Amino acid sequence: MYRLNIDSSQFELTKEDIDKLDVISTDHKLHLIDGNASVKAELLDIDLDSKVVTLSIDGKQHTVVIEDKLDILIDELGFTAEANVVIKDIKAPMPGLVLEIMVKEGDQVEKDSQLLILEAMKMENVLKCPGDGIVKEISIAKGDAVEKGQLLISLD
């Protein structure tokens, strides 16, 4: 059993569901066929440690969080790893250009509030706050080019 969290939607798949998919992979591009439905996707980023995949489908970016049986069990028992992790540094998930910064130092921010817009591969990506906190330091400015993993904002 697998659970896919895609943007704000959730899907459950069994191994049999996955085996039924017809997938062709070439150069970071995927062509999926499920019955009569055909979907073309481009793999933008994959983080195997956190089981997060970023895909572009029809020009729109989607973040897919993959959970296996163990992740689902941990979640059902209320022992999610996220509950104990406090993220203090917001880093660039990909190289890009800072289009807009929506917060300033000292601002109180809540989980999922918008922090900044990062343009990458001609797409605008809104980076959101992973949890409640206060903006301690902003390490970039509007118009800056950033590299993947570069520190953007520090939270307290």
C-alpha positions in Angstrom: 0.0 0.0 0.0 1.2 3.5 -0.9 -0.3 6.9 -0.2 0.5 9.8 -2.5 -0.1 13.3 -1.3 -0.2 15.5 -4.4 -0.6 19.2 -3.7 -3.7 19.1 -1.5 -5.1 15.8 -2.7 -4.5 12.3 -1.3 -4.5 9.0 -3.2 -4.0 5.4 -2.1 -2.4 2.9 -4.4 -1.8 -0.8 -4.0 1.1 -2.7 -5.8 -1.6 -4.1 -8.2 -2.6 -0.5 -9.1 1.0 0.4 -9.8 1.5 -2.8 -11.8 -1.4 -1.9 -14.1 0.2 1.4 -15.1 2.1 1.5 -18.4 5.1 3.9 -17.8 7.6 4.9 -20.4 10.6 6.9 -19.0 13.0 8.9 -21.2 15.4 11.7 -20.1 13.5 12.8 -17.0 10.2 12.6 -18.9 7.4 10.1 -18.1 4.5 8.9 -20.2 1.9 7.2 -18.1 -1.0 5.3 -19.5 -3.8 4.0 -17.1 -6.6 2.4 -19.1 -7.6 5.1 -21.7 -6.0 8.0 -19.8 -2.6 9.3 -21.0 -0.4 11.7 -19.0 2.9 13.2 -19.9 5.1 14.4 -17.0 8.6 15.8 -16.5 10.6 15.0 -13.5 11.9 18.3 -12.0 13.4 17.1 -8.7 13.5 14.0 -6.5 14.5 13.8 -2.8 14.8 10.2 -1.9 15.4 10.9 1.8 12.1 12.7 2.3 10.3 10.8 -0.5 9.3 14.0 -2.3 9.1 14.2 -6.1 8.4 17.4 -8.1 6.8 16.9 -11.4 5.6 19.2 -14.2 2.4 18.1 -15.8 0.9 20.2 -18.6 3.2 23.1 -17.5 2.0 23.1 -13.9 4.3 22.0 -11.1 3.1 19.4 -8.6 4.8 18.1 -5.5 4.2 14.5 -4.7 4.9 13.1 -1.2 5.1 9.3 -1.3 4.3 7.3 1.9 4.8 3.5 2.2 3.2 1.1 4.6 5.6 2.1 7.5 4.9 5.8 6.9 1.1 5.2 6.9 1.4 3.1 10.1 3.5 5.8 11.9 0.9 8.5 10.8 -2.0 6.3 12.0 -0.3 5.9 15.4 0.2 9.7 15.7 4.0 9.4 15.7 4.7 11.5 12.5 8.3 12.6 12.3 7.1 16.0 11.2 5.6 16.7 14.6 9.0 16.6 16.2 11.0 18.4 13.5 11.4 22.2 13.6 12.6 23.7 10.4 14.5 27.0 11.0 16.2 27.4 7.6 14.3 27.9 4.4 16.6 26.8 1.5 16.1 27.0 -2.2 14.6 23.7 -3.5 16.0 24.5 -6.9 18.1 27.1 -8.7 16.1 30.2 -9.7 15.4 33.9 -9.5 13.7 35.6 -6.5 10.7 37.4 -7.9 9.1 38.6 -4.7 9.6 38.4 -0.9 6.3 38.5 1.0 7.7 38.8 4.5 10.2 41.0 6.3 12.5 40.4 9.3 10.5 40.3 12.6 7.3 39.1 10.9 5.2 36.5 12.7 4.5 33.7 10.2 2.2 30.7 10.4 2.4 27.2 8.8 1.7 27.4 5.0 1.9 31.2 4.9 3.6 32.4 1.7 7.2 33.5 2.1 8.5 34.2 -1.4 8.2 33.5 -5.1 11.0 31.7 -6.8 11.0 31.5 -10.6 12.6 28.3 -12.0 12.4 26.9 -15.5 9.9 29.7 -16.4 7.5 28.7 -13.6 6.7 30.7 -10.5 7.0 28.6 -7.3 5.5 29.9 -4.1 7.6 28.8 -1.1 5.5 28.4 2.0 6.4 28.4 5.7 6.9 24.8 7.1 5.6 25.9 10.6 4.8 28.8 12.9 7.7 31.1 13.7 9.2 34.6 13.4 11.3 35.7 10.5 14.8 36.0 12.0 16.8 36.9 8.8 16.3 37.2 5.1 19.5 36.3 3.3 18.4 37.2 -0.3 16.8 40.2 -2.1 14.3 40.5 -4.9 16.0 39.9 -8.2 18.7 37.6 -6.7 19.7 34.4 -8.5 19.9 31.6 -6.1 21.4 28.1 -6.2 19.7 24.8 -5.0 20.2 24.5 -1.2 21.1 28.2 -0.7 19.8 29.7 2.5 16.9 32.1 1.8 15.2 32.8 5.1 16.0 31.9 8.8 13.1 31.4 11.3 13.0 31.5 15.0 
